[in-house]
Amino acid sequence: MTNPMQQIYQSQVNSGKLNEDSFQREAVTALQQRLDAIRKNSQAPIKSLYFYGPVGRGKTMLMDMFSEQLRSLSTANSSFIRLHYHHFMARVHDALNGLQGEENPMQQVAKEWANEYSIICLDEFFVEDIGDAMILARLWESLFAEGVTLITTSNAPPAELYKDGLARHRFEPTIELLNSQCELIDLGFGTDYRRINHTDMPLYLIEGQPEELKTLAETRCGTVEPAESVSIMNRSIPCLWGNKKIIGFDFMSLCSGPRSQRDYMELADKYSAIAVQNVPAFTYVPDKELVHGVEETYQREHDAKLISKLDNEARRFIALVDECYDRGCRLLITAEVSVEQLYQARQLAFPFRRCVSRLFEMQHW
């Protein structure tokens, strides 16, 4: 029996495109086992797989390799879909909105997905709020019961998902479910491969002026014309200038106020590049600026530097970078500080590491 995953990985190592990595080897073996099970065309469910590790450890690259092999193997019994977590949740919310007033809507959604797909591949599994946490809890319990296989990547093991989140105890049964249903593969704390050959930042201008960003945009995408706004998700968003390839924004116009992941999805679909000027440093809130009572003071006495004054904007910036990265949409940026100094608080430090790593890689697209 051939082992295409292992052969592809070995050829990439031999050519110098990849470095030999024992953690990645283990993941490749586990993914190959799933492919072998699909080839047998058995009716038995295939063991789910959850592989995790810090930024730049090759999770998306491994998922790319696996998805390409799945395409060649898809049959009536092994149809699959690959989605980024944000796109997955968007589709789930749409489905639930269409079932308002129905009995057991989550089970209906799970049954519909199970009828269409036997394998769901999810990039960047994570949980941000209690609403999504509860949806995921019920949905994956139903999907697993329907025999659906989950193949997913994450920056964190299940035990660290939604860490320190509101009412996290309500999500703990889902953590137990993932641990019991999935084989867990740790990709280790080795090299961040995105940074090896990406030390310079030609698309990231520290303290860059508006005209510098515009000049960079025109060098990359041709002459731009002034524009006051662009319609995204049937809403008007103020912009600076643009053409058919690129659109320019001030950071606060794009990442503050009523913006969502779906705005960035549509932008990345519509343009091949997005320029953002005046990205601020997300500095922490000094403890003395927090207004709280005696009990809150006691509870938060160790929480200095925990949050940023712009944490909501930082979350949207992370979402923008994720969407551009996944869609191959180039990002041109002027920022107050270097990319590694952007986020200076603790609340979003973990997801922001992924954001920084991706910004490094995107510099040389």
Beta strands, then each sheet from edge to edge (+ up, - down):
strand 1: 48-52
strand 2: 80-84
strand 3: 119-123
strand 4: 149-154
strand 5: 182-186
strand 6: 204-206
strand 7: 225-226
strand 8: 229-232
strand 9: 235-238
strand 10: 241-242
strand 11: 246-250
strand 12: 273-279
strand 13: 330-335
sheet 1: 2+ 3+ 4+ 1+ 5+
sheet 2: 6+ 13+ 12+ 11+ 10- 7+
sheet 3: 8+ 9-
end
